[in-house]
Amino acid sequence: MTAIGLSDTDISMKDAVMRQLEWDPEVDSTAVGVTAKNGAVTLTGYIGTYMGKLAAERAAKHVRGVRAVANDIEVRLKLERVDSDVAADIVRALELHSGVPETVQAAVHHGHVTLTGKVNWMYQKRVAEKAIRHLRGVRNVLNYIVIAPQTVERDVRHRIVEALHRNANLDSRNITVSISGDTAVLTGVVGSWLQRESAERAAFDAPGIARVDNRIAVESRRGDLDERC
C-alpha cells in the first residue's frame, strides 16, 4: 500500500483519469479533483458549464478499469442568467429538433432543468436532453420523460443482437440479450465502460423498447491499466 486505504492500482487509475481529463479539449480540469478506489472513480471540484461536467464524466469512463463514476462536480456558471431567459432558449432549442414531439415540456429553477412528458422512442428522450444541455445558464438536466412505446416487434431481440455485432466500438461475443415485455435485459462481460454504454445505446434504439436493464459487468484484463499508465 502506498497510501492509507489506497493500492498501487487505485493510484494508477487516479493518475490515468487525471491525464485523460487534461487531454480532453472539452474539459477544463483546472479545478477538478479525482479519487479512485477499487474501480470506482469520484470527480469533485467545479467547472464552468454543464456540458463540461458531462464531458469530464465521459472522459473518466473511457479509462480502462473504471467500473463506476460518481460525478460530484459543481457547475459554477461564468455568466449568470435568469430562468426566464433560459426557458425561452429551451423552447427554441426543442422546436428546432424535429425528433422531439410537442408532448415534451421543461421547467427551470435556478438553472436546473426538468424534462417531462411522453414520447414513443428512447432516442426522442435522448435528443430532447441533448438539445438543451449546451445552453448557457443550464446547471443540470433531470430527464423524467416517459417512454410510451408502440408494440414491441416480434424479432426485436434478433435486431438488437445484429446491432451489437455491427458496432465497431463493441466486442459483443460475451453479451447476451433477452426481452421481457418492453424491457431489454443485457448480461455478460466487456472490457470497458465505453463498450457497456455502447451496448446499452444499441438496445435502446430498438423499436418498442422502453427500458434497458444493463447487467453487463466491466472487467479489464490484468495489467491493462499499468500498461496504459
Secondary structure as GFF3:
##gff-version 3
##sequence-region A 1 229
A	DSSP	alpha_helix	8	23	.	.	.	ID=ss1
A	DSSP	three_ten_helix	29	31	.	.	.	ID=ss2
A	DSSP	beta_strand	32	37	.	.	.	ID=ss3
A	DSSP	beta_strand	40	47	.	.	.	ID=ss4
A	DSSP	alpha_helix	50	61	.	.	.	ID=ss5
A	DSSP	beta_strand	68	71	.	.	.	ID=ss6
A	DSSP	beta_strand	74	75	.	.	.	ID=ss7
A	DSSP	alpha_helix	83	96	.	.	.	ID=ss8
A	DSSP	beta_strand	105	109	.	.	.	ID=ss9
A	DSSP	beta_strand	112	116	.	.	.	ID=ss10
A	DSSP	beta_strand	118	119	.	.	.	ID=ss11
A	DSSP	alpha_helix	122	132	.	.	.	ID=ss12
A	DSSP	beta_strand	140	143	.	.	.	ID=ss13
A	DSSP	beta_strand	146	147	.	.	.	ID=ss14
A	DSSP	alpha_helix	156	166	.	.	.	ID=ss15
A	DSSP	three_ten_helix	172	174	.	.	.	ID=ss16
A	DSSP	beta_strand	175	180	.	.	.	ID=ss17
A	DSSP	beta_strand	183	190	.	.	.	ID=ss18
A	DSSP	alpha_helix	193	204	.	.	.	ID=ss19
A	DSSP	beta_strand	211	214	.	.	.	ID=ss20
A	DSSP	beta_strand	217	218	.	.	.	ID=ss21
A	DSSP	alpha_helix	224	228	.	.	.	ID=ss22
###
